[in-house]
């Protein structure tokens, strides 16, 4: 795997590609939210740094260095990560695994590379590392990863070259999810991508849970039945769903808005391939036709959701917000 096989992060890859073919410097800081792929990119960068024939696209993939890296057995590459169950990396570990090791010459490659999870370094650990970061041995490169830069000492920041990882596009997240699980349903991949905020780790986490898919099915069913649901049912059965999902209310609103988006597309072009599930698509097209639901009406329904979202964020009475929202949605959907 080289840089180019990692999805997205083009700017970060470009910036890391340059030092691979020149003089790399001694310390890099990969910055980005948790789950964005800092360690994955850090490992690829390390592979490029150790490779015998690197290019701007990373390691060659075939030299002994690259093969050792792929097999996680390279003697000149070390990681210092948060041990499970611990709050921080112990200072003793910084001393023994890094400070006591940097002076020893590399065995196979021309340099040694250390990947350190700086989020797990408390101030004491950072201080222990600082002196080596200030005057590193010639053959050593440090790659630090961090999601919260504000927790790092200014002196650490000033000794490292920062490279920022930005959120992926939804399309890129879908691509990764499909690569990871070729059997994933396209709708579900899109759903997880949409809710991941462009963070691949979050999308992977969501794909391991049921609530998002279940709630999506639930709100789709509810919105398609909306023209026929009686007010009593709205305020009892449908309300009880919202009551159970109180913790997820903002997510449920986002899901409803997604379904309304699908309806808007289908109301304009019933043949659109926006929905892959044919049964659901046919059902949606039928409801749209039967009740003459058009984009203008869907826009009004979407505004109802915005009002409810604001009211809930402002800590309004939950029951009142939901009941008002349900009645307003029914009104907009039937007599718009
Ligand atoms: Zn190589």
Boltz pocket constraint, residues with backbone or C-beta under 6 A from the ligand:
constraints:
  - pocket:
      binder: B
      contacts: [[A, 47], [A, 51], [A, 52], [A, 53], [A, 54], [A, 59], [A, 60], [A, 61], [A, 62], [A, 63], [A, 64], [A, 65], [A, 66]]
      max_distance: 6.0
